[in-house]
């Protein structure tokens, strides 16, 4: 019988990698983490040269749980000889390419990550979880932590269009943008659909290079404006342990409404990029290079189909209630990502807590099994824990909670309250019944 691990982690993105790093010095915690790819690559399709993280370097794999960890971003900088240059640069925000290299540095050294292991199924043999890879290799664990990440979301009305057919246009999700960029720039028209950071980065990149090509560029957003991410300090307090706890206690319908209302807290565009797009427009205008571009807000894509001329989009302006249309040869869908219960868990589906729509029903400790002690999720709990689920800055906190659940003790202190403000009614203001 194969070795019995305390934990088998499935998928190695920043969150499960952070768990591997924080579990590394815990002597009574035997973990193995399985990754399908041959090496770690974090959003390679959006690895633009000048793109930075939207969170400070403190939101690395470990620092918010253990500032002394050898797996911190500062340790990486020191080991690679870049600590002083980063210090002199005087920016808290690492380049996205730099963060990707940092994650690869940690994954290759932590010792518990196994690359080239694509998990195909998870079952329970009565004693432990049996995790099987495509090659037939099995790993047994008392517990499982799922960190497979989210999948690109394509609007239902455009389902089936993402591909590059012989004719009828080129359609890609922003996750594959860099791989499709050269082909897109050979076309006569490109349209970007989306409201957030990825849409803005793709648009800025294509706009900057538009003088060297012969395409028209359109950006459509369903939002009422091209809105910046809200980044004031009292708002940032909502990325806190107590707000996550407060959010979990709200009724499901209230949580859903809040997530829609809170888009500007986590799905907006960095203010610097909004300004950079305007400044780039101005420079191109002054230099006589156009631009040949159109930006339209309040616009919903309600239909789409391939034609001989490209992709015909049926559009609806939500404020004027007008129908209009656009045909484009290239289409980039910066329409976000969504979590799902992967098919590889079909063998243990009867052990999982799911809500009425089939989503994971995560406990306060991020467990999703009936016992609340065996199967945990990373970044699959936005609907139960709030908009901080995909936030890199809360990854170390979540892993501190998971490790406490795995070991029965707080290996890393789990903060209960850090915010100035109160969420919900403060106890001392409650009316006695």
Secondary structure, 3 states (H helix, E strand, C coil): CCCEEEEEEECCCHHHHHHHHHHHCCCCCCEEEECCCCCCCCCHHHCCCCCECCCCCCCCCCCCCCCCCCCCHHHHHHHCCCHHHHHHHCCCCCEHHHHHHHHHHHHHHCCCEECCCCEEEEEECCCCEEEEECCCCEEEEEEEEECCCCEECCCHHHCCCCEECCCCCEEEEHHHHHHHHHHHCCCCEEEEECCCHHHHHHHHHHHHCHHHCCCEEEEECCCCCCCECCCCHHHHCCCCHHHHHHHHHCCHHHHHHHHHHCHHHHCCECHHHHHHHHHHHHHHHHCCCCCCEEEECCEEEEEEEEECCEEEEEEEECCCCEEEEEEECEEEECCCEECCCCHHHHHHHHHECECCCCCECCCCCCECECCCCCEEECCCCHHHHCHHHHCHHHHHHHHHHHHHHHHCCCCCCCCCCCCCCCCCCCHHHCCCC
